[in-house]
Amino acid sequence: MTTVAAYAAPSAKAPLERTTIERRAVGEFDVLIDIKFAGICHSDIHQAREGWGEAIFPMVPGHEIAGVVSEVGSGVTKFAVGDRVGVGCMVDSCRECDNCRAGQEQYCTGGGMIGTYNALDKNGEPTYGGYSRQIVVDENYTVRIPDGLSLDVAAPLLCAGITTYSPLKHWSAGPGKKVAVVGMGGLGHMAVKIAHALGAEVTVLSQSLRKKEDGLKLGADHYYATSDPKTFEELRGSFDIILSTVSAPLNLDQFLSLLTTDGAFVNVGAPEEPVALNLFSVIIGRKSLAGSSIGGIRETQEMLDFCAVHGLGAEIELIAASEINEAYERVLASDVRYRFVIDTATI
């Protein structure tokens, strides 16, 4: 076991504070990663404040991890000391169910994926995330960060990048497809970049036009304010795919009206409250209301390679660990462009 400095929430809704945690010894197939940067995802806040239900405390959040391998187990074949690597939202799964065998470990049916934090590992020990100096991870749940991506802007790709890349690929975003991205935050800005790089025509649907200039620079072709009722009249029946990245409940009937026949409204943001739906909104036009959760390890590597080829990193604001609590409040106030990243050297 190794003692590691970290920032943790001691209880639900409590401010995060500096502490130490124990990391397991490096096993045969493990890699020890010196964490360099850790992104702050809105889901960190949901879990640290028990917005999604009962959680495990003390909690060390963070599932957007970028760092360098400093030790490898005797059986490791995929990585060597000095490699630039990342860890996303999971650190294990059953490895035996159909989904795991198909490379979709995020949908593991053999007990579910084991989250990078706020979960129990196979030994019943709590997992601790990336707001820390080091982490020990099985090599099969670690990905390589290409040389074309700096570690600070790559860190958010381990959640925000794969969470948007996976559904855009699954629903065939590309040339000839019209994609709308709801929300221009941590996930939304990456959805715009990725959908544009895939060749789709991209529209941002945001509450206001405050970030319009940014959206157009990042690759959006059009930008509309959803606070303007004319938007829903003008864009009715326009989109093949609508990707909702927001964690606030939406008027689903209103947004479903913007889909073409056979269009899909895909949720990657997860509101804490239930949402209502008139089923005629999907019956008329044979529309789909769907969801998507991160991506498997293979697809996460594919996403990182794609982002490296296209020069896509997150737009970040680098902060010290002492600023985490302030950053949480700013995320809730939509006051970040577009992802806070912790310099873990400050922990």
Secondary structure, DSSP 4 states (H G I P E B T S, - for coil): -EEEEEEEBSSTTPPPEEEEEEEPPP-TTEEEEEEEEEE--HHHHHHHTTTTS---SSB-----EEEEEEEE-TT--S--TT-EEEE-SEEE--S-SHHHHTT-GGG--SS--EESSSSB-TTSPBP--SSBSEEEEEGGG-EEPPTTS-HHHHGGGGTHHHHHHHHHHHTT-STT-EEEEE--SHHHHHHHHHHHHHT-EEEEEESSSTTHHHHHHHT-SEEEETTSHHHHHHTTT-EEEEEE--SS---HHHHHTTEEEEEEEEE-S--SS-----THHHHTTT-EEEE-----HHHHHHHHHHHHHHT----EEEE-GGGHHHHHHHHHTT--SSEEEEEGGG-
